Amino acid sequence: MSDLTKRVEDALEQIRPYLQADGGNVSLIEVVGGDTVKLELLGACKSCSMSMMTLKAGIEETIKRAVPEIKNVEAVNSTIATT
């Protein structure tokens, strides 16, 4: 596991308890090009109407704060994509 991937995983660990409390979770699929993270939303997060807000305000902000070189966060199993 690369240092960048480890740092993204560590950031996700910070937000997972909040997602799990609502029956959801997130899985890191890959880090692409050193600045894009591809995630899979799991459980309740996959179909929740608030997924876009969760991804943008929660997951993306947590990752970008911990790993500033990340510019894009995308959910691969959703129509949600952020930049």
C-alpha positions in Angstrom: 0.0 0.0 0.0 1.4 3.4 -1.0 1.8 6.2 1.5 -0.9 8.2 -0.3 -3.3 5.3 -0.2 -2.6 4.7 3.5 -3.3 8.4 4.3 -6.6 8.3 2.4 -7.6 5.1 4.3 -6.6 6.8 7.6 -8.9 9.7 6.6 -11.7 7.3 5.8 -11.3 5.7 9.2 -12.1 9.1 10.8 -15.5 9.3 9.1 -16.5 5.6 9.0 -18.1 5.5 12.5 -20.5 8.2 11.5 -21.5 6.4 8.3 -21.8 3.1 10.1 -24.1 4.7 12.7 -26.6 5.2 9.9 -26.1 1.8 8.4 -23.7 2.8 5.7 -20.0 2.6 4.9 -17.4 3.5 2.3 -14.7 1.5 0.6 -11.6 2.9 -1.1 -11.4 1.5 -4.7 -8.3 3.3 -5.8 -6.2 6.4 -5.9 -5.8 7.5 -9.5 -3.0 9.8 -10.8 -2.1 11.0 -7.3 -5.0 13.4 -7.0 -8.3 11.4 -7.5 -9.9 9.0 -5.1 -12.5 6.5 -6.3 -14.8 5.2 -3.6 -17.7 2.8 -3.3 -20.6 3.8 -1.1 -21.9 0.8 0.8 -25.0 -0.1 2.7 -27.5 2.7 3.4 -25.1 5.2 1.8 -25.5 3.6 -1.6 -29.2 4.4 -1.9 -29.6 7.3 0.6 -31.1 10.5 -0.9 -28.5 12.4 1.2 -25.5 10.6 -0.4 -24.4 13.6 -2.4 -24.2 15.8 0.7 -22.5 13.0 2.7 -19.9 12.5 -0.1 -19.3 16.2 -0.6 -19.5 17.7 2.9 -18.4 14.6 4.9 -16.2 12.2 3.0 -14.6 14.6 0.5 -13.8 17.3 3.1 -12.3 14.7 5.5 -10.0 13.3 2.8 -9.0 16.7 1.4 -8.2 18.0 4.9 -6.0 14.9 5.7 -4.5 14.6 2.2 -4.4 18.0 0.5 -3.0 16.7 -2.8 -6.3 15.0 -3.4 -8.4 17.2 -5.7 -11.3 14.9 -6.8 -13.4 12.4 -4.9 -15.8 10.1 -7.0 -18.3 7.5 -6.0 -18.0 4.7 -8.6 -21.4 3.1 -7.8 -23.4 6.3 -8.0 -24.2 9.1 -10.3 -22.6 11.4 -7.8 -19.3 12.9 -8.8 -17.5 15.8 -7.2 -14.5 17.9 -8.1 
